[in-house]
């Protein structure tokens, strides 16, 4: 019923760029806070970037100045622009956040399946 679908992952050389997209689908009225997470090999999942409904953004120190999160509320889509990519950025990137499934109730958690980003040296 509620689904987030990521796209845009792939293989890129160090210093390159990728833009990830996260589209909300299903019985979703609108999106609330949206975020991107990642989990590298042998590492715990970490918050990469977050954006509120009012477009207030938060970034992990490791990606500040290189990544930018944005959103299109009309399209119910969040984006992650990744520049100056490093091998350390290699991970599965997940879209997550809260979405409204009813105009009368609170938002609920939603997650995507993840998309692989691999940065080569």
C-alpha positions in Angstrom: 0.0 0.0 0.0 2.8 2.4 0.9 6.1 2.2 -1.1 9.2 4.2 -1.6 11.1 3.5 -4.8 14.7 4.5 -5.2 16.5 4.9 -8.5 19.8 6.4 -9.8 22.4 4.2 -8.2 25.2 2.7 -10.1 28.9 2.5 -10.7 30.9 5.7 -10.8 34.5 6.7 -10.7 36.0 8.6 -7.7 35.2 12.3 -8.1 32.1 11.7 -10.2 28.5 12.4 -9.4 25.2 10.6 -9.1 21.6 11.8 -8.4 19.3 9.5 -6.5 15.6 9.7 -6.6 13.0 8.4 -4.2 9.4 8.4 -5.3 6.6 7.7 -3.0 3.8 5.6 -4.4 0.7 3.8 -3.2 -1.9 5.2 -0.9 0.1 8.3 0.1 -1.5 11.7 0.5 1.8 13.6 0.9 5.2 13.2 2.4 6.5 14.6 5.7 10.1 14.3 6.7 12.2 12.5 4.2 15.8 11.2 4.5 18.5 9.2 2.9 20.4 6.5 4.7 23.3 4.3 3.7 24.9 1.0 4.8 28.4 0.2 3.5 30.0 -3.3 3.6 30.5 -4.3 7.3 29.1 -1.1 8.6 26.0 0.0 10.4 23.3 2.0 8.6 23.8 5.7 9.0 21.8 8.8 8.3 23.2 10.6 5.3 20.8 13.5 4.9 17.3 14.6 6.0 14.9 17.2 4.9 11.8 18.5 6.7 8.5 19.6 5.2 9.8 23.1 5.6 13.0 22.3 3.7 15.3 22.4 6.7 18.2 20.0 5.9 20.6 18.0 8.0 23.7 16.2 6.8 26.2 13.8 8.1 29.6 15.4 8.6 31.2 13.0 6.1 29.0 14.3 3.2 28.7 18.0 4.0 29.6 20.2 1.1 29.4 17.2 -1.3 25.8 15.9 -1.0 22.5 17.9 -1.3 19.0 16.6 -0.4 16.0 18.2 -2.0 12.3 17.4 -2.5 9.4 18.0 -4.8 6.3 17.8 -2.8 4.0 17.8 -5.8 5.7 14.7 -7.2 6.1 13.2 -3.7 9.7 12.7 -4.5 13.0 13.2 -2.6 16.4 13.5 -4.3 20.0 13.2 -3.2 22.6 14.9 -5.4 26.0 13.3 -4.7 29.1 15.1 -6.0 32.8 14.5 -5.5 32.1 10.9 -4.7 34.7 8.8 -2.9 35.2 5.1 -2.5 34.1 5.5 1.1 30.7 6.5 -0.2 30.2 3.0 -1.6 27.1 1.6 0.1 23.5 0.6 -0.4 21.5 3.8 -0.2 18.0 3.7 1.3 15.2 6.3 1.2 13.2 6.5 4.4 10.9 8.9 6.2 7.4 9.6 7.2 4.4 9.9 4.9 0.8 10.8 5.3 -1.6 8.1 4.3 -4.6 10.0 5.6 -5.3 13.7 5.8 -6.7 13.2 9.2 -4.0 11.2 11.0 -0.3 11.3 11.8 2.4 10.3 9.3 3.7 6.8 9.3 7.2 5.3 8.6 8.1 4.2 5.1 11.2 2.7 3.5 12.6 1.9 0.1 14.4 -1.3 -1.0 17.7 0.4 -1.5 19.9 1.2 -4.4 23.6 0.2 -4.8 26.1 3.0 -5.2 29.7 1.9 -6.0 32.6 4.3 -6.3 35.7 3.0 -7.8 39.3 4.3 -7.3 
